[in-house]
């Protein structure tokens, strides 16, 4: 274990991260993630998932709870966090989680499945290592040919207020003062910065967060932040390729920039330059992406001719909300709205799509394309409208196409 890794372990064992309870985080549904890639999974048996840097396993436990047919492996160097995680796993009787103490800079001792993992999660971890690109390359070596990596690293532009606050704290401690002796004064600096460098930022609450969050934000033993260019360089160095953003809607010029000469000009630029512009102006604090082997690719878009032979499933990352008025003639749906992941809810007006959404709240099984069309026809949708409705529901990620 190198010196930086040892320092990181010491910090997180003193302040195990994150706090809170297990949760079913977005981006954890294995079949949904695999549907983004062009290569179909090979072989039989349960899907295999690695959480590389699972911490206290809050997301891992949530994912395993809702996907009992999937086998999960959680690795970390934080022995305190792993011990807490094992207790939580045992208390819940989860049989599909295995925990290991493994250094992400070597992956020595990792018990990987034959053929590699179907999905690898690494959220907020490799940017704390001495060589993030090398670690990402090791993860690639343990990824199945069809597999995808869900990676989150810190965004340099979005975290600038924190970086400046951390630099100010370093001025107060030039002599390597122990971590536990820096926390109280760091909180005072963050509180002082509420009217300065942190004012109006996403991190304005830093002076009020708990000690674990305070240490992670401002007193971290090591971290690297990324912009789009440096992130793409690391991806290439690691032998991987970009597949999509975890939240593509945040990176679409058509949605983020109002209709204007500015938007028209941006849309003429290459997509990479569009991403760079949005990053510099909107300053996301995290960059979360899906990656694959270089010989894999994003899955081709669905066409009209593909519908009949495709298989569809309702996405686990949507919420369909309604308000119902009880009238003498019976309950009547007054309003309908659709929320995709953490986006703002979108009102859906009466029409074929609204009819389809209302029905899909009750669907739980995979539906072959022909059967899906029959269901929509039985709801009263005009046959001529049905293909367009299906394509729109796929486009906005209400429906997706799982590999079977």
ChimeraX attribute file (.defattr): number of C-alpha atoms within 10 A of each C-alpha:
attribute: neighborCount
match mode: 1-to-1
recipient: residues
	/A:1	11
	/A:2	11
	/A:3	9
	/A:4	16
	/A:5	19
	/A:6	15
	/A:7	15
	/A:8	18
	/A:9	20
	/A:10	18
	/A:11	22
	/A:12	22
	/A:13	17
	/A:14	15
	/A:15	20
	/A:16	22
	/A:17	20
	/A:18	17
	/A:19	14
	/A:20	8
	/A:21	11
	/A:22	17
	/A:23	14
	/A:24	16
	/A:25	14
	/A:26	14
	/A:27	18
	/A:28	23
	/A:29	19
	/A:30	19
	/A:31	20
	/A:32	20
	/A:33	19
	/A:34	23
	/A:35	18
	/A:36	24
	/A:37	24
	/A:38	16
	/A:39	18
	/A:40	17
	/A:41	18
	/A:42	13
	/A:43	8
	/A:44	6
	/A:45	9
	/A:46	11
	/A:47	18
	/A:48	24
	/A:49	28
	/A:50	28
	/A:51	22
	/A:52	23
	/A:53	22
	/A:54	29
	/A:55	28
	/A:56	27
	/A:57	28
	/A:58	20
	/A:59	21
	/A:60	26
	/A:61	26
	/A:62	16
	/A:63	23
	/A:64	23
	/A:65	21
	/A:66	12
	/A:67	16
	/A:68	14
	/A:69	14
	/A:70	19
	/A:71	18
	/A:72	24
	/A:73	22
	/A:74	25
	/A:75	22
	/A:76	24
	/A:77	23
	/A:78	26
	/A:79	19
	/A:80	18
	/A:81	21
	/A:82	23
	/A:83	13
	/A:84	14
	/A:85	22
	/A:86	18
	/A:87	11
	/A:88	17
	/A:89	21
	/A:90	11
	/A:91	9
	/A:92	11
	/A:93	11
	/A:94	15
	/A:95	14
	/A:96	17
	/A:97	23
	/A:98	15
	/A:99	19
	/A:100	17
	/A:101	17
	/A:102	20
	/A:103	23
	/A:104	25
	/A:105	21
	/A:106	14
	/A:107	18
	/A:108	10
	/A:109	10
	/A:110	16
	/A:111	12
	/A:112	15
	/A:113	15
	/A:114	9
	/A:115	14
	/A:116	20
	/A:117	26
	/A:118	25
	/A:119	28
	/A:120	28
	/A:121	23
	/A:122	19
	/A:123	21
	/A:124	18
	/A:125	20
	/A:126	24
	/A:127	19
	/A:128	19
	/A:129	22
	/A:130	17
	/A:131	14
	/A:132	20
	/A:133	21
	/A:134	18
	/A:135	19
	/A:136	22
	/A:137	19
	/A:138	17
	/A:139	23
	/A:140	23
	/A:141	14
	/A:142	22
	/A:143	25
	/A:144	21
	/A:145	21
	/A:146	22
	/A:147	27
	/A:148	31
	/A:149	28
	/A:150	22
	/A:151	21
	/A:152	19
	/A:153	24
	/A:154	24
	/A:155	21
	/A:156	23
	/A:157	20
	/A:158	24
	/A:159	20
	/A:160	17
	/A:161	21
	/A:162	23
	/A:163	17
	/A:164	15
	/A:165	21
	/A:166	18
	/A:167	13
	/A:168	16
	/A:169	21
	/A:170	17
	/A:171	9
	/A:172	13
	/A:173	13
	/A:174	8
	/A:175	8
	/A:176	8
	/A:177	11
	/A:178	9
	/A:179	14
	/A:180	13
	/A:181	10
	/A:182	17
	/A:183	18
	/A:184	12
	/A:185	13
	/A:186	24
	/A:187	21
	/A:188	15
	/A:189	18
	/A:190	26
	/A:191	17
	/A:192	15
	/A:193	20
	/A:194	18
	/A:195	11
	/A:196	14
	/A:197	18
	/A:198	22
	/A:199	14
	/A:200	12
	/A:201	15
	/A:202	14
	/A:203	19
	/A:204	19
	/A:205	14
	/A:206	22
	/A:207	20
	/A:208	13
	/A:209	13
	/A:210	11
	/A:211	17
	/A:212	18
	/A:213	17
	/A:214	20
	/A:215	24
	/A:216	18
	/A:217	18
	/A:218	22
	/A:219	22
	/A:220	16
	/A:221	19
	/A:222	15
	/A:223	20
	/A:224	15
	/A:225	20
	/A:226	20
	/A:227	20
	/A:228	18
	/A:229	12
	/A:230	12
	/A:231	17
	/A:232	16
	/A:233	11
	/A:234	17
	/A:235	18
	/A:236	15
	/A:237	14
	/A:238	20
	/A:239	18
	/A:240	21
	/A:241	20
	/A:242	19
	/A:243	22
	/A:244	18
	/A:245	16
	/A:246	19
	/A:247	18
	/A:248	10
	/A:249	15
	/A:250	16
	/A:251	20
	/A:252	15
	/A:253	20
	/A:254	13
	/A:255	11
	/A:256	13
	/A:257	13
	/A:258	11
	/A:259	11
	/A:260	9
	/A:261	9
	/A:262	11
	/A:263	16
	/A:264	14
	/A:265	10
	/A:266	19
	/A:267	15
	/A:268	10
	/A:269	11
	/A:270	9
	/A:271	14
	/A:272	11
	/A:273	15
	/A:274	18
	/A:275	18
	/A:276	14
	/A:277	16
	/A:278	18
	/A:279	21
	/A:280	14
	/A:281	10
	/A:282	13
	/A:283	17
	/A:284	19
	/A:285	20
	/A:286	19
	/A:287	24
	/A:288	22
	/A:289	18
	/A:290	25
	/A:291	27
	/A:292	29
	/A:293	22
	/A:294	14
	/A:295	12
	/A:296	20
	/A:297	18
	/A:298	17
	/A:299	14
	/A:300	9
	/A:301	9
	/A:302	15
	/A:303	10
	/A:304	10
	/A:305	9
	/A:306	11
	/A:307	18
	/A:308	14
	/A:309	11
	/A:310	17
	/A:311	20
	/A:312	22
	/A:313	21
	/A:314	24
	/A:315	19
	/A:316	17
	/A:317	18
	/A:318	18
	/A:319	16
	/A:320	17
	/A:321	17
	/A:322	15
	/A:323	10
	/A:324	12
	/A:325	12
	/A:326	10
	/A:327	8
	/A:328	7
	/A:329	6
	/A:330	8
	/A:331	10
	/A:332	12
	/A:333	11
	/A:334	12
	/A:335	15
	/A:336	20
	/A:337	18
	/A:338	19
	/A:339	16
	/A:340	19
	/A:341	18
	/A:342	11
	/A:343	12
	/A:344	10
	/A:345	16
	/A:346	13
	/A:347	14
	/A:348	17
	/A:349	13
	/A:350	11
	/A:351	9
	/A:352	17
	/A:353	20
	/A:354	18
	/A:355	17
	/A:356	20
	/A:357	19
	/A:358	16
	/A:359	13
	/A:360	17
	/A:361	12
	/A:362	9
	/A:363	11
	/A:364	9
	/A:365	9
	/A:366	16
	/A:367	17
	/A:368	16
	/A:369	19
	/A:370	13
	/A:371	15
	/A:372	21
	/A:373	20
	/A:374	14
	/A:375	17
	/A:376	23
	/A:377	16
	/A:378	11
	/A:379	13
	/A:380	12
	/A:381	19
	/A:382	12
	/A:383	13
	/A:384	9
	/A:385	13
	/A:386	20
	/A:387	20
	/A:388	15
	/A:389	18
	/A:390	22
	/A:391	17
	/A:392	14
	/A:393	17
	/A:394	19
	/A:395	13
	/A:396	12
	/A:397	17
	/A:398	23
	/A:399	22
	/A:400	23
	/A:401	23
	/A:402	20
	/A:403	17
	/A:404	8
